[in-house]
Amino acid sequence: MDKDFPKFRYHPDPIGTGAFKKADKPQICGCCGKKTEYVYESPFYSTEDVECLCPWCIADGSAAKKFDGEFQDAYSCEKINDVSKLDELIHRTPGYCGWQQEVWLAHCNDYCAFVGYVGMTELEKMGLSDKLEDIYRKDEAMFDIGDIRECMTNGGSMQGYLFRCLHCGKYQLYADCD
């Protein structure tokens, strides 16, 4: 990753999660008009159809401002008490792609960092499969733990989305289906 690549508090590895792809050849950012090797690949909610956004225009909020857009639907973010954190999440943080509506989880009165897409295999490798009862967000759940254990596969019909609290470090899991 470029040493000058912006840091995103709520999405710390946007290249690893696929929110940005390194283009085969430089593209022109629809916001700043500059060439970029990194192209945004996740949701951007705007009335305009924007072909390419660079990470710097997302990080400084200029893309959201110029196109009156959001990278996450504010109504699909858990409620916290600090509107400046919601502003950072929806206007200056790359989103993630969900099967249905993306939900951004919160913990300790702040938004969690999006870790990535997971299935049971990934949770087992991370040592989290035995902690499903603790990390799976039953308040946001559409499925029971048995469904998760049996059906959740990264890239499959039931997809897991793993988050981590920025304050206490606790993992949070959300899942949906195609």
Contacts in CASP RR format, 6 or more apart in sequence:
PFRMAT RR
TARGET T0000
AUTHOR 0000-0000-0000
METHOD contacts of the structure
MODEL  1
MDKDFPKFRYHPDPIGTGAFKKADKPQICGCCGKKTEYVYESPFYSTEDV
ECLCPWCIADGSAAKKFDGEFQDAYSCEKINDVSKLDELIHRTPGYCGWQ
QEVWLAHCNDYCAFVGYVGMTELEKMGLSDKLEDIYRKDEAMFDIGDIRE
CMTNGGSMQGYLFRCLHCGKYQLYADCD
1 15 0 8 1.000
2 37 0 8 1.000
2 38 0 8 1.000
5 15 0 8 1.000
5 38 0 8 1.000
5 55 0 8 1.000
6 55 0 8 1.000
6 56 0 8 1.000
6 58 0 8 1.000
6 59 0 8 1.000
6 60 0 8 1.000
7 59 0 8 1.000
8 14 0 8 1.000
8 58 0 8 1.000
8 59 0 8 1.000
8 92 0 8 1.000
8 93 0 8 1.000
8 94 0 8 1.000
9 88 0 8 1.000
9 93 0 8 1.000
9 113 0 8 1.000
9 166 0 8 1.000
10 88 0 8 1.000
10 89 0 8 1.000
10 93 0 8 1.000
10 104 0 8 1.000
10 111 0 8 1.000
10 112 0 8 1.000
10 113 0 8 1.000
10 114 0 8 1.000
10 166 0 8 1.000
11 17 0 8 1.000
11 19 0 8 1.000
11 93 0 8 1.000
11 94 0 8 1.000
11 95 0 8 1.000
11 96 0 8 1.000
11 113 0 8 1.000
11 114 0 8 1.000
12 113 0 8 1.000
13 115 0 8 1.000
13 116 0 8 1.000
14 20 0 8 1.000
14 55 0 8 1.000
14 94 0 8 1.000
15 21 0 8 1.000
15 22 0 8 1.000
15 38 0 8 1.000
17 96 0 8 1.000
17 114 0 8 1.000
17 115 0 8 1.000
17 116 0 8 1.000
17 117 0 8 1.000
18 41 0 8 1.000
18 42 0 8 1.000
19 40 0 8 1.000
19 41 0 8 1.000
19 42 0 8 1.000
19 94 0 8 1.000
19 95 0 8 1.000
19 96 0 8 1.000
20 38 0 8 1.000
20 39 0 8 1.000
20 40 0 8 1.000
20 41 0 8 1.000
20 55 0 8 1.000
20 94 0 8 1.000
21 38 0 8 1.000
21 39 0 8 1.000
21 41 0 8 1.000
22 37 0 8 1.000
22 38 0 8 1.000
22 39 0 8 1.000
23 36 0 8 1.000
23 37 0 8 1.000
23 38 0 8 1.000
23 39 0 8 1.000
26 35 0 8 1.000
26 36 0 8 1.000
26 37 0 8 1.000
27 35 0 8 1.000
27 36 0 8 1.000
27 37 0 8 1.000
27 39 0 8 1.000
27 51 0 8 1.000
27 52 0 8 1.000
28 34 0 8 1.000
28 35 0 8 1.000
28 36 0 8 1.000
28 52 0 8 1.000
29 35 0 8 1.000
29 36 0 8 1.000
29 52 0 8 1.000
29 53 0 8 1.000
29 54 0 8 1.000
29 56 0 8 1.000
29 57 0 8 1.000
30 50 0 8 1.000
30 51 0 8 1.000
30 52 0 8 1.000
30 53 0 8 1.000
30 57 0 8 1.000
31 50 0 8 1.000
31 53 0 8 1.000
31 54 0 8 1.000
31 57 0 8 1.000
31 62 0 8 1.000
31 63 0 8 1.000
31 66 0 8 1.000
31 67 0 8 1.000
32 54 0 8 1.000
32 56 0 8 1.000
32 57 0 8 1.000
32 62 0 8 1.000
34 54 0 8 1.000
36 52 0 8 1.000
36 54 0 8 1.000
36 55 0 8 1.000
36 56 0 8 1.000
38 54 0 8 1.000
38 55 0 8 1.000
39 52 0 8 1.000
39 53 0 8 1.000
39 54 0 8 1.000
40 52 0 8 1.000
40 53 0 8 1.000
40 54 0 8 1.000
40 55 0 8 1.000
40 58 0 8 1.000
40 94 0 8 1.000
41 97 0 8 1.000
42 71 0 8 1.000
42 94 0 8 1.000
42 95 0 8 1.000
42 96 0 8 1.000
42 97 0 8 1.000
43 71 0 8 1.000
43 72 0 8 1.000
43 95 0 8 1.000
43 96 0 8 1.000
43 97 0 8 1.000
43 102 0 8 1.000
44 50 0 8 1.000
44 53 0 8 1.000
44 63 0 8 1.000
44 67 0 8 1.000
44 69 0 8 1.000
44 70 0 8 1.000
44 71 0 8 1.000
45 69 0 8 1.000
45 70 0 8 1.000
45 71 0 8 1.000
45 73 0 8 1.000
46 67 0 8 1.000
46 68 0 8 1.000
46 69 0 8 1.000
46 70 0 8 1.000
47 67 0 8 1.000
47 68 0 8 1.000
48 67 0 8 1.000
48 68 0 8 1.000
50 63 0 8 1.000
50 67 0 8 1.000
53 63 0 8 1.000
55 94 0 8 1.000
57 63 0 8 1.000
57 66 0 8 1.000
58 64 0 8 1.000
58 71 0 8 1.000
58 92 0 8 1.000
58 93 0 8 1.000
58 94 0 8 1.000
59 92 0 8 1.000
60 92 0 8 1.000
61 91 0 8 1.000
61 92 0 8 1.000
63 69 0 8 1.000
64 70 0 8 1.000
64 71 0 8 1.000
64 90 0 8 1.000
64 91 0 8 1.000
64 92 0 8 1.000
65 91 0 8 1.000
69 91 0 8 1.000
70 90 0 8 1.000
70 91 0 8 1.000
71 89 0 8 1.000
71 90 0 8 1.000
71 91 0 8 1.000
71 92 0 8 1.000
71 93 0 8 1.000
71 94 0 8 1.000
71 95 0 8 1.000
72 89 0 8 1.000
72 90 0 8 1.000
72 93 0 8 1.000
72 95 0 8 1.000
72 102 0 8 1.000
72 104 0 8 1.000
73 90 0 8 1.000
73 101 0 8 1.000
73 102 0 8 1.000
74 86 0 8 1.000
74 90 0 8 1.000
76 101 0 8 1.000
76 102 0 8 1.000
76 103 0 8 1.000
76 104 0 8 1.000
77 86 0 8 1.000
77 89 0 8 1.000
77 90 0 8 1.000
77 103 0 8 1.000
77 104 0 8 1.000
77 106 0 8 1.000
77 111 0 8 1.000
78 103 0 8 1.000
78 104 0 8 1.000
78 105 0 8 1.000
78 106 0 8 1.000
78 111 0 8 1.000
78 140 0 8 1.000
79 106 0 8 1.000
80 86 0 8 1.000
80 106 0 8 1.000
80 109 0 8 1.000
80 110 0 8 1.000
80 111 0 8 1.000
81 109 0 8 1.000
82 109 0 8 1.000
82 110 0 8 1.000
85 110 0 8 1.000
85 111 0 8 1.000
86 111 0 8 1.000
89 104 0 8 1.000
89 111 0 8 1.000
95 102 0 8 1.000
95 114 0 8 1.000
96 102 0 8 1.000
96 114 0 8 1.000
96 116 0 8 1.000
96 117 0 8 1.000
96 161 0 8 1.000
98 159 0 8 1.000
98 161 0 8 1.000
98 176 0 8 1.000
99 157 0 8 1.000
99 159 0 8 1.000
99 176 0 8 1.000
99 177 0 8 1.000
99 178 0 8 1.000
100 176 0 8 1.000
100 177 0 8 1.000
101 176 0 8 1.000
102 161 0 8 1.000
103 140 0 8 1.000
103 161 0 8 1.000
103 174 0 8 1.000
103 176 0 8 1.000
104 111 0 8 1.000
104 112 0 8 1.000
104 114 0 8 1.000
104 163 0 8 1.000
105 111 0 8 1.000
105 112 0 8 1.000
105 137 0 8 1.000
105 140 0 8 1.000
105 163 0 8 1.000
105 172 0 8 1.000
105 174 0 8 1.000
106 112 0 8 1.000
107 163 0 8 1.000
107 165 0 8 1.000
107 167 0 8 1.000
107 168 0 8 1.000
107 170 0 8 1.000
107 172 0 8 1.000
108 165 0 8 1.000
108 166 0 8 1.000
108 167 0 8 1.000
108 168 0 8 1.000
110 165 0 8 1.000
110 166 0 8 1.000
110 167 0 8 1.000
111 166 0 8 1.000
112 163 0 8 1.000
112 164 0 8 1.000
112 165 0 8 1.000
112 166 0 8 1.000
112 172 0 8 1.000
113 163 0 8 1.000
113 164 0 8 1.000
113 165 0 8 1.000
113 166 0 8 1.000
114 161 0 8 1.000
114 162 0 8 1.000
114 163 0 8 1.000
115 162 0 8 1.000
115 163 0 8 1.000
115 164 0 8 1.000
115 171 0 8 1.000
116 161 0 8 1.000
116 162 0 8 1.000
117 154 0 8 1.000
117 155 0 8 1.000
117 159 0 8 1.000
117 160 0 8 1.000
117 161 0 8 1.000
117 162 0 8 1.000
118 126 0 8 1.000
118 152 0 8 1.000
118 154 0 8 1.000
118 160 0 8 1.000
118 161 0 8 1.000
118 162 0 8 1.000
118 173 0 8 1.000
119 152 0 8 1.000
119 153 0 8 1.000
119 154 0 8 1.000
119 155 0 8 1.000
119 159 0 8 1.000
119 160 0 8 1.000
120 129 0 8 1.000
120 148 0 8 1.000
120 149 0 8 1.000
120 152 0 8 1.000
120 153 0 8 1.000
121 153 0 8 1.000
121 154 0 8 1.000
122 154 0 8 1.000
122 162 0 8 1.000
123 129 0 8 1.000
123 132 0 8 1.000
123 162 0 8 1.000
123 173 0 8 1.000
128 135 0 8 1.000
128 162 0 8 1.000
128 171 0 8 1.000
128 173 0 8 1.000
129 149 0 8 1.000
131 171 0 8 1.000
132 145 0 8 1.000
132 148 0 8 1.000
132 149 0 8 1.000
132 173 0 8 1.000
133 145 0 8 1.000
134 170 0 8 1.000
135 170 0 8 1.000
135 171 0 8 1.000
135 172 0 8 1.000
135 173 0 8 1.000
136 145 0 8 1.000
136 148 0 8 1.000
136 173 0 8 1.000
136 175 0 8 1.000
137 172 0 8 1.000
137 173 0 8 1.000
137 174 0 8 1.000
140 174 0 8 1.000
141 175 0 8 1.000
142 175 0 8 1.000
142 176 0 8 1.000
142 177 0 8 1.000
143 151 0 8 1.000
143 158 0 8 1.000
143 175 0 8 1.000
143 177 0 8 1.000
147 158 0 8 1.000
148 158 0 8 1.000
148 173 0 8 1.000
148 175 0 8 1.000
151 157 0 8 1.000
151 158 0 8 1.000
152 158 0 8 1.000
152 159 0 8 1.000
152 160 0 8 1.000
152 175 0 8 1.000
153 159 0 8 1.000
154 160 0 8 1.000
156 178 0 8 1.000
157 177 0 8 1.000
157 178 0 8 1.000
158 175 0 8 1.000
158 176 0 8 1.000
158 177 0 8 1.000
159 175 0 8 1.000
159 176 0 8 1.000
159 177 0 8 1.000
159 178 0 8 1.000
160 173 0 8 1.000
160 174 0 8 1.000
160 175 0 8 1.000
160 176 0 8 1.000
161 173 0 8 1.000
161 174 0 8 1.000
161 175 0 8 1.000
161 176 0 8 1.000
162 171 0 8 1.000
162 172 0 8 1.000
162 173 0 8 1.000
163 171 0 8 1.000
163 172 0 8 1.000
163 173 0 8 1.000
163 174 0 8 1.000
164 170 0 8 1.000
164 171 0 8 1.000
164 172 0 8 1.000
165 171 0 8 1.000
165 172 0 8 1.000
END
